[in-house]
Amino acid sequence: KLVSDEIVVNIIKERILKKDCLKGFILDGFPRTLSQAYDLDSMLEELNRNVDLVIEFAVNDQVLIERISGRFSCKNCGAGYNDVSLLPKKEGICDFCGGSDFIRRKDDNKYTASKRLEAYNNETLPLLPYYKDKNLLFSIDGLAEIEEVAFKIEELLKKWDSYRWLAWKGEYNRQSWAI
C-alpha cells in the first residue's frame, strides 16, 4: 500500500521548511494526482509559498515502453545499458568493469511498463491541464538527447529567473510569460 497523501505532504512540508529550501526546491514525481496537487497547494499557501513551475517531460508511450523493457545493468558495477539505445561496445562485456554478468529488474517488462503507463494516464495526466490553467506548465521533449533536455531545462530556469526579477519589480504579466 502507498503512504497516504496527508503523510507525504507533511513530510514535504517538514523538509521544505529547512534552511536549504528557503530559496526554493524541486519536487520530482510529486504530486501524482489532482488530490495531491490540491493538498500541496493548501500546504504551500499556509507557508505563503506556491508552485512556481511545472515541467512535463513529454514522451511517446510506445518508445517509453520499449526503453523500460530494454533496460539492463552490469551486476558488478551497476552500469546501465539498453537493448535498443545503448549496448555494451563488446557484446556481453561491461564497458566499465569488464564484467560479463548482466541483470534486469523483474518489473522492467512490457506488461508492467504498460500498467504503469495506464496508471499514469488515469491518475497523473489530469495534472497537466490543472497546471496549464495556472500558466505553470512547460513541456520538454523527454526523448531528446540528454544534452538537449539539460539545455532546455537550463533555458527554462534562466527565463524563470528573469520572470521572478520582473515580478519582484511589479513588471510582469504571467499570462504572457512563455518559453
C-alpha positions in Angstrom: 0.0 0.0 0.0 1.1 3.6 -0.7 1.6 6.1 2.1 -1.3 8.4 2.5 -1.3 11.8 0.7 -1.5 13.5 4.1 1.7 11.9 5.4 3.6 12.6 2.1 2.5 16.3 2.2 3.6 16.6 5.8 7.0 15.0 5.0 7.4 17.5 2.2 6.3 20.4 4.5 8.8 19.4 7.1 11.6 19.1 4.5 10.9 22.4 2.7 11.0 24.3 6.0 14.7 23.5 6.3 17.2 26.3 5.7 18.5 24.9 2.4 15.0 25.2 0.9 14.4 28.8 1.7 15.2 29.9 -1.9 13.3 27.1 -3.5 13.1 23.4 -4.0 12.4 20.8 -6.7 9.8 18.1 -6.3 10.4 15.1 -8.6 7.4 12.8 -9.2 5.1 14.7 -6.8 2.2 15.4 -7.0 1.0 12.4 -8.9 -2.8 13.0 -8.6 -5.1 16.1 -8.5 -5.9 15.3 -4.9 -2.2 15.6 -4.1 -1.9 18.8 -6.1 -4.7 20.3 -4.1 -3.2 19.2 -0.8 0.2 20.5 -1.9 -1.3 23.9 -2.9 -3.1 24.2 0.5 0.1 23.3 2.4 2.1 25.8 0.4 -0.5 28.5 0.9 -0.2 28.0 4.7 3.5 28.7 4.3 2.9 31.7 2.0 4.6 29.8 -0.9 3.4 28.3 -4.1 4.3 26.1 -7.0 6.2 28.3 -9.5 6.9 26.0 -12.4 5.9 22.5 -13.6 8.0 20.7 -16.2 6.5 17.8 -18.2 8.9 15.5 -19.9 6.8 14.5 -22.9 7.4 11.1 -24.3 5.8 8.7 -26.8 4.1 5.9 -24.9 5.4 3.1 -27.2 9.0 4.4 -27.1 8.8 4.6 -23.4 7.7 1.0 -23.0 10.5 -0.1 -25.3 13.1 1.8 -23.3 11.8 0.5 -20.0 11.6 -3.1 -21.2 15.0 -2.9 -22.8 16.9 -1.8 -19.6 19.6 -4.0 -18.1 22.7 -3.4 -16.0 26.0 -4.8 -15.1 25.7 -6.9 -11.9 29.3 -6.0 -10.9 29.4 -2.2 -11.2 25.8 -1.2 -11.9 26.5 0.4 -15.4 23.2 0.9 -17.3 22.5 -0.4 -20.8 19.6 -0.8 -23.1 18.7 -3.3 -25.8 17.7 -0.5 -28.2 19.8 2.5 -27.4 22.9 1.5 -25.5 24.5 -1.9 -25.9 28.0 -2.6 -24.5 30.7 -1.9 -27.0 31.8 -5.5 -26.9 28.8 -7.9 -26.7 28.4 -9.5 -23.3 31.2 -7.4 -21.7 30.7 -4.3 -19.5 32.3 -1.2 -20.9 33.3 0.0 -17.4 34.5 -3.0 -15.3 34.8 -5.8 -17.9 32.2 -7.9 -16.1 30.0 -10.3 -18.0 27.1 -10.8 -15.6 24.1 -8.6 -16.5 20.8 -8.3 -14.7 17.3 -6.9 -15.4 14.8 -5.7 -12.9 11.8 -8.0 -12.7 9.4 -5.1 -13.3 11.3 -3.9 -16.4 9.0 -5.6 -18.9 6.3 -4.6 -21.3 3.4 -5.7 -19.2 4.5 -3.8 -16.1 5.5 -0.7 -18.1 2.1 -0.7 -19.8 0.3 -1.0 -16.4 2.4 1.9 -15.0 1.6 4.0 -18.1 -2.1 3.2 -17.7 -1.9 4.3 -14.1 -0.1 7.5 -15.2 -2.7 8.2 -17.9 -5.6 7.7 -15.4 -4.1 9.4 -12.3 -1.3 11.8 -13.3 -2.2 13.1 -16.8 -5.1 15.2 -15.3 -2.4 17.3 -13.6 -1.3 18.7 -16.9 -4.5 20.8 -17.6 -4.6 21.8 -13.9 -1.1 23.3 -14.1 -1.6 24.6 -17.6 -4.7 26.6 -16.5 -2.5 28.2 -13.8 0.1 29.0 -16.5 2.7 26.9 -14.7 3.2 24.0 -17.2 6.0 23.8 -19.6 6.7 20.7 -21.8 10.1 19.4 -22.8 10.7 16.6 -25.2 11.8 13.8 -22.8 13.0 11.6 -25.7 15.6 14.2 -27.0 19.3 13.7 -26.3 20.3 14.2 -22.7 22.3 17.3 -23.6 19.3 18.9 -25.4 17.0 18.1 -22.4 19.5 19.6 -20.0 19.9 22.7 -22.2 16.1 23.2 -22.4 15.8 22.9 -18.6 18.6 25.4 -18.1 16.9 27.8 -20.6 13.6 27.5 -18.9 15.1 28.1 -15.4 17.0 31.2 -16.7 13.9 32.6 -18.2 12.0 31.8 -15.0 14.7 33.7 -13.0 14.2 36.7 -15.3 10.5 36.5 -14.8 11.0 36.4 -11.0 13.0 39.6 -11.2 10.3 41.3 -13.2 7.7 40.0 -10.8 9.7 41.4 -7.9 9.7 44.8 -9.7 6.0 44.5 -10.4 6.5 44.5 -14.2 5.1 41.2 -15.3 2.1 39.6 -16.8 2.1 35.9 -16.0 -0.4 35.1 -18.9 2.1 36.3 -21.4 5.2 34.6 -19.9 6.1 31.8 -22.3 9.1 29.7 -23.3 
